[in-house]
Amino acid sequence: MSHLPISPAAPATSPAATDASGGASRATWGSRLGFVLAAAGSAVGLGAVWKFPYVVGQHGGGAFLAVYLGCVLTLGVALLLAEMTVGRLTGQSITTALHTLGGRAWAWVGRIATFNAFAILSFYVVVGGWTVTYLMRAFTGSVLANDTQRLVTEFSAFTANPVASLASMGVFLGLTALIVAAGVQKGIERAGKWLMPALFLLMLLVIARALTLPGAMAGVAWFLTPDFSMISGDTLLEALGLAFFSLSLGAGMIVVYGSYLPRDARLAGSAVWVATLATLACCLAGLMILPAVFAFGVPPDAGPGLTFITMPAIFAQMPFGHAIAIAFFLLLLFAALTSAVSLFEPVAAFLIDEYQWQRGPAVLAVFVATFLFGAPAALSFGVWSDVRLFDRTIFDLMDYVTVNLLMPAGGLCIAIFVGAFIWPKARTVLDGSRAQWFVPVWRVLLLVLTPIAIFGVWYQTF
Ligand code: TRP
């Protein structure tokens, strides 16, 4: 463990400590790259490829993109840095870290954040299951179809089928649990060093095809030209939530990864890198899906199925489309797994930390609980689609509460904690950094802009 940062007392539950492949390999990454890869592996996932395009689709294109980018560049970077700081100062995962630094009451923020990670995981695995099924369909070739109407019907039939959707969710969740149980996260993150760029390259290839479809330019214009009259309180809330979601903020994830950052790591630079990679993934996904949506005449506000309906139609129009479809869904599955692992690990770590559970039973318990909590979300695309609370299906409600309420709330608490309660200590993480001008800016972002933005947006919406 000698390569680990700061305290030899780094928690036995951090992914670093449970790394089966041995910690020594980590040092060879170089401090900065290792962390950036791990955090980017968590950030880049279904949020970019599945969620971003359909949420942009529902909220009017360019204006939404502008607000989203504004959130990432200000609050996003400031909060990434704040979460890293908490981890870096303590070498602990969120609940323990907040307890150490702030006392008993702050530990509750950590507990709520951990619960939030669990709740996000529960609906994330539903969509992870869709990826598994679409990968299988890519193998058989049945996914390739020109007829978007047929693709819509097939998507609805699959997600409405309780056996198929629960089974594919179970497979995805099982894969996630196996990775966590085997403690091979680090190996997986290292594979991400090749596979994430591969996903980006493949997206570029698909974009090239999507942009040359007849009618695609209308989609590009729609995606890139802001029409600010489209912005309502709800749009702002969704953009804020999505910024948090796509950066894996507000649920204690970055704290855990920050907890094994080496002393000399340049935190500000790392935060900017993670934010850049995550945003780039979102923008690429938008450029891939939205032009095609216009070209094929799919309604942009079709909802959560948008990516799964549109992608097959693009593949069907590409040379080697069959092979590309397989590669795409394989890489997407991988990206989704690295994100799901990063949601699963802190929940298991919580049981191990706080209740001294063994790793095996902890993983099993999280697996079972996630399946039970996620099943209603899966069924809400079919047999339970009529069950509505506050005018939303179970899936939408879980998504809304976790992403738009709990994540910003968690972020707000961390911002105030770092900016006010532990500021003298927190600011030392930027000692020796060339970006000294950023120190006061960071504090203003944490204490002024973050609360104003979050409360302002909530106020507009409720
Ligand atoms: N950022 C991931 C994605 O876009 C999802 C995710 C992983 C996440 N870990 C998280 C979201 C922690 C919030 C908190 O797919």
Residues whose N, C-alpha, C, O or C-beta is under 5 A from the ligand:
A	BS01	LIG	S42 A43 V44 G45 L46 G47 A48 F244 F245 S246 L247 S248 L249 A251 M253 S339 S342 L343
